[in-house]
Amino acid sequence: MPRAEKSMLELRAEPRKSMTQAGWIVEDGGRKRPCLLTNLSKSGAKITLLARNELPPEFTLCVGEMSRRSRMIWRTCFNAGLQFEPAHSP
C-alpha cells in the first residue's frame, strides 16, 4: 500500500490506549484548565478541551498520578495531540 494511503493509526510509532479520564492542563504561570484524556501512549496523548480557549505550545498535563511536560503537535477546535518531553534523570 502506498504511504499516502496509510491511516494515522498505521503511521504511529507506538500504540495508543483509548480512554476517557479527567485531567488538567497546567500552564507555566500556574493557571489550570480542565481537559479529558482520550488516548495515551508512552510518547504522547490526545486530549479533548472543554472550551475553545487558546492553548500554550507547552504545558504540563496532569491526570491522576501522572504529570508529564507536553508539547502541542496539532490542534482542532476541541482536540489536541500532544508529544511528551523525555523524562530527565536526576
Backbone as CSV, one residue per row, in Angstrom:
resi,resn,N_x,N_y,N_z,CA_x,CA_y,CA_z,C_x,C_y,C_z
1,MET,0.854,-1.172,0.000,0.000,0.000,0.000,0.903,1.239,0.000
2,PRO,0.634,2.221,-0.872,1.440,3.449,-0.878,1.299,4.177,0.447
3,ARG,2.376,4.835,0.855,2.399,5.525,2.154,1.249,6.521,2.295
4,ALA,0.872,7.205,1.232,-0.191,8.205,1.298,-1.530,7.595,1.688
5,GLU,-1.715,6.297,1.463,-2.993,5.656,1.768,-3.052,5.112,3.186
6,LYS,-1.943,5.122,3.911,-1.954,4.599,5.276,-2.715,5.545,6.202
7,SER,-3.408,4.970,7.163,-4.146,5.786,8.126,-3.199,6.317,9.188
8,MET,-3.683,7.295,9.975,-2.899,7.852,11.071,-2.471,6.752,12.048
9,LEU,-3.352,5.797,12.310,-3.024,4.740,13.255,-1.829,3.931,12.779
10,GLU,-1.737,3.682,11.481,-0.645,2.887,10.939,0.678,3.642,10.970
11,LEU,0.662,4.964,11.008,1.875,5.759,10.989,2.444,6.014,12.382
12,ARG,1.703,5.706,13.408,2.169,5.945,14.771,3.293,4.973,15.124
13,ALA,4.290,5.501,15.833,5.420,4.671,16.248,5.027,3.734,17.386
14,GLU,4.077,4.134,18.203,3.654,3.339,19.360,2.137,3.245,19.400
15,PRO,1.619,2.128,19.874,0.158,2.022,20.009,-0.350,2.953,21.109
16,ARG,-1.576,3.403,20.938,-2.203,4.267,21.941,-3.387,3.544,22.552
17,LYS,-3.577,3.780,23.836,-4.687,3.175,24.570,-5.825,4.181,24.641
18,SER,-7.004,3.794,24.163,-8.179,4.668,24.249,-8.699,4.699,25.672
19,MET,-9.155,5.884,26.106,-9.682,6.052,27.455,-10.446,7.362,27.515
20,THR,-11.114,7.580,28.595,-11.721,8.868,28.904,-11.467,9.120,30.379
21,GLN,-10.533,10.031,30.649,-10.160,10.318,32.035,-9.976,11.820,32.194
22,ALA,-10.529,12.379,33.254,-10.419,13.811,33.524,-8.986,14.178,33.876
23,GLY,-8.563,15.353,33.420,-7.219,15.824,33.709,-7.152,17.339,33.730
24,TRP,-5.924,17.846,33.869,-5.697,19.283,33.932,-4.546,19.684,33.031
25,ILE,-4.701,20.796,32.356,-3.623,21.467,31.646,-3.104,22.515,32.624
26,VAL,-1.831,22.436,32.969,-1.243,23.391,33.902,-0.201,24.214,33.148
27,GLU,-0.498,25.497,32.981,0.410,26.388,32.270,1.587,26.773,33.153
28,ASP,2.644,27.295,32.545,3.844,27.679,33.285,3.544,28.684,34.396
29,GLY,2.581,29.572,34.209,2.229,30.549,35.237,1.357,29.986,36.346
30,GLY,0.965,28.696,36.236,0.158,28.063,37.269,-1.320,27.968,36.945
31,ARG,-1.775,28.652,35.881,-3.188,28.582,35.508,-3.546,27.154,35.123
32,LYS,-4.695,26.659,35.621,-5.157,25.306,35.343,-6.437,25.345,34.523
33,ARG,-6.536,24.410,33.582,-7.756,24.247,32.789,-8.109,22.771,32.710
34,PRO,-9.391,22.433,32.830,-9.780,21.023,32.745,-9.698,20.512,31.310
35,CYS,-9.459,19.210,31.177,-9.466,18.548,29.878,-9.827,17.085,30.087
36,LEU,-10.028,16.365,29.002,-10.249,14.923,29.046,-9.136,14.252,28.264
37,LEU,-8.502,13.269,28.854,-7.506,12.463,28.171,-8.270,11.389,27.413
38,THR,-8.115,11.347,26.082,-8.887,10.393,25.288,-8.059,9.256,24.728
39,ASN,-6.743,9.432,24.626,-5.868,8.295,24.351,-4.465,8.610,24.816
40,LEU,-3.675,7.545,25.038,-2.377,7.698,25.684,-1.395,6.670,25.149
41,SER,-0.154,7.097,24.938,0.948,6.187,24.622,2.141,6.608,25.469
42,LYS,3.252,5.910,25.323,4.457,6.272,26.071,4.966,7.654,25.675
43,SER,4.760,8.035,24.426,5.350,9.287,23.933,4.374,10.442,23.755
44,GLY,3.075,10.212,23.937,2.134,11.301,23.728,0.705,10.956,24.093
45,ALA,-0.176,11.891,23.778,-1.582,11.723,24.145,-2.459,12.587,23.251
46,LYS,-3.748,12.288,23.299,-4.757,13.144,22.677,-5.668,13.604,23.799
47,ILE,-5.931,14.916,23.831,-6.831,15.455,24.840,-8.003,16.150,24.156
48,THR,-9.109,16.213,24.877,-10.274,16.979,24.447,-10.410,18.146,25.410
49,LEU,-10.516,19.330,24.849,-10.656,20.553,25.645,-12.133,20.825,25.873
50,LEU,-12.449,21.467,26.973,-13.839,21.744,27.308,-14.285,23.118,26.835
51,ALA,-13.357,23.898,26.280,-13.665,25.219,25.724,-12.678,25.498,24.589
52,ARG,-12.997,26.480,23.767,-12.142,26.819,22.624,-11.006,27.764,22.981
53,ASN,-10.630,27.829,24.232,-9.577,28.740,24.674,-8.261,28.471,23.956
54,GLU,-7.413,29.491,23.953,-6.052,29.317,23.443,-5.345,28.288,24.303
55,LEU,-4.462,27.550,23.688,-3.675,26.558,24.393,-2.207,26.896,24.173
56,PRO,-1.408,26.998,25.241,0.003,27.323,25.043,0.713,26.189,24.307
57,PRO,1.827,26.482,23.634,2.527,25.432,22.896,3.148,24.372,23.804
58,GLU,3.460,24.727,25.057,3.997,23.778,26.029,3.322,23.981,27.379
59,PHE,3.088,22.869,28.092,2.432,22.904,29.393,2.620,21.557,30.063
60,THR,2.132,21.419,31.280,2.174,20.139,31.995,0.772,19.542,31.984
61,LEU,0.676,18.288,31.564,-0.585,17.555,31.580,-0.616,16.720,32.854
62,CYS,-1.642,16.920,33.669,-1.799,16.178,34.922,-3.081,15.357,34.857
63,VAL,-2.935,14.043,35.006,-4.074,13.126,35.011,-3.815,12.103,36.108
64,GLY,-4.635,12.116,37.142,-4.416,11.214,38.264,-3.029,11.440,38.854
65,GLU,-2.232,10.382,38.968,-0.874,10.464,39.497,0.143,10.866,38.430
66,MET,-0.261,10.871,37.160,0.645,11.190,36.063,0.775,12.702,35.881
67,SER,1.988,13.148,35.700,2.262,14.552,35.405,3.368,14.565,34.352
68,ARG,3.038,15.028,33.129,4.011,14.994,32.041,4.098,16.346,31.350
69,ARG,5.316,16.807,31.152,5.558,18.020,30.377,5.221,17.669,28.931
70,SER,4.412,18.524,28.275,3.866,18.207,26.958,4.043,19.357,25.987
71,ARG,4.124,18.987,24.724,4.198,19.965,23.641,3.055,19.668,22.679
72,MET,2.285,20.697,22.318,1.176,20.523,21.392,1.717,20.310,19.979
73,ILE,1.286,19.240,19.329,1.714,18.911,17.970,0.665,19.343,16.950
74,TRP,-0.604,19.156,17.280,-1.694,19.572,16.399,-2.888,19.973,17.248
75,ARG,-3.792,20.705,16.609,-4.974,21.191,17.334,-6.136,21.353,16.368
76,THR,-7.310,20.888,16.765,-8.559,21.203,16.088,-9.374,22.012,17.086
77,CYS,-10.616,22.245,16.804,-11.433,23.088,17.680,-11.355,22.667,19.143
78,PHE,-11.679,21.410,19.448,-11.712,20.953,20.834,-10.719,19.834,21.147
79,ASN,-9.914,19.402,20.193,-8.963,18.317,20.413,-7.539,18.783,20.162
80,ALA,-6.591,18.139,20.842,-5.179,18.450,20.640,-4.354,17.179,20.784
81,GLY,-3.344,17.059,19.931,-2.388,15.963,20.011,-1.133,16.459,20.710
82,LEU,-0.643,15.688,21.661,0.499,16.099,22.474,1.659,15.136,22.309
83,GLN,2.861,15.677,22.396,4.068,14.866,22.475,4.685,15.136,23.842
84,PHE,4.993,14.071,24.566,5.599,14.233,25.883,7.090,14.514,25.724
85,GLU,7.590,15.411,26.585,9.028,15.646,26.620,9.667,14.470,27.331
86,PRO,10.883,14.090,26.926,11.544,12.969,27.599,11.751,13.276,29.081
87,ALA,11.577,12.257,29.901,11.796,12.411,31.342,13.302,12.522,31.578
88,HIS,13.701,13.451,32.434,15.108,13.646,32.731,15.487,12.913,34.012
89,SER,16.604,12.263,33.999,17.100,11.584,35.198,17.831,12.595,36.084
90,PRO,17.741,12.437,37.413,18.429,13.381,38.304,19.937,13.264,38.202
